[in-house]
């Protein structure tokens, strides 16, 4: 039995997109997203077709690449550049994530959800 409630996990995108992360969770008796939330990164098209559809973080990769190239070229030319660039990211919520377990309430047997089983 688990000693602590689980919720989020970030995994290597290849493990997430081909379903290995969810399959391993099920093999261990965990249900995605009830027991364990799985979140990927990059919002690849396949994420919406996985089982369950994958919650993911969308990164503006083309904009990131362009900003890095511009920054590098400016530095090579001796032009001052800001050391920090902010870009928007977005959480794309699908069915592989859910709310964090409520650890404040006791379970059906009256034990804290943080107590060992």
N, C-alpha and C positions, 0 to 999 in steps of 0.2 A: 504494500500500500504506500501511497505517497504521504510524505510528512507535511508538505506544504501545498496550498492550492497553486495551480499554475495558471498562467494566462499568456503573456506575449512571448514570442520567440522570433528572432530574425534569423534567417538562414541563407546560406549560399544560394544565389538565384537558381543555379542549375539543379540543386536538390529540391527546391520549391517547385520550379516549373514542370519538372517531370513527375511530381507527385511523391517523391521519396520521403519528404518530411512528414506529410500527412499519413502515408502508409506506415512509417516507423511509429508515429504516435498511436495509430490504431493497433499496431502489433503490441504495444505496451499498455493497451487498454484505455487509451485516452481518446476522447472525442473532440474533433476539431469542428466548431470553435467552442464548444461548451467547456471543455477542460483546458484547452490549449489554443491560443490564437497564433496563427502563422501569418507573417507579413513578409513580403518580398520587397525588392527594390528594382526600379527601372520601368515598371508598368509595361512590360512587354505584352504584345497582343495575346500570347498564349495564356497569360495570367487569368484572363476572363473565361478561359475554356478548361481550366484545371478542375479537379474535383476535390473539395469545393472550390468555386471561383476564388482566386487569391486576392486578398487585400494587399495593396502595394503602395509604395511611395513613388510618385512620378517625379523624375528629375528632368530638368530641361537640358538634356545632354548636348544638343547642338549648340545651345547658347553657352553652356559651360565650356565646350571645346573652343568656341570662338573667343570667349573671354580669356581663356588660358593662352591661346595663340597671340592675341593682341597684347596681353601682359608681357609675354616672353619677348615679342618683337620690340616693344617699348623699352624693356630693360636692356636688351642688346644694343639699342640705339642710345642708351644713356638717359632716356626720358624718365622722369619720376612718375611712379604709379602708386596708387593706393595699395596697401598690403591686404586689403579686405574688399571683397566684392560680394554683395548679397544678391541672391537669386531666389525666385519663388519656387517652392516645392509644394506638392499637393498629396494628401493622403486619399487614395482611391479605395473607398470601402466596399468590399465585396463580402462573401459569406465565410471567409476563412478566419474572421476575427469577431470577437464579441466583447462584452464588458468584462472587466477584471472580476475575479471571484470576490464575493462578499465575505471577507475574512473576519468581519466584526461580529457576525451572527453565528451562533452555534449550529452545528449540523443536526440532523434528525435524532442523533443519539445524545444531544446536549453537550458535545465536546466542542472546544474551540477548533476552528478549521486549521489552526497552526499546531495543534497537538499531534504527536505521533500517533499513528493508527496501530 
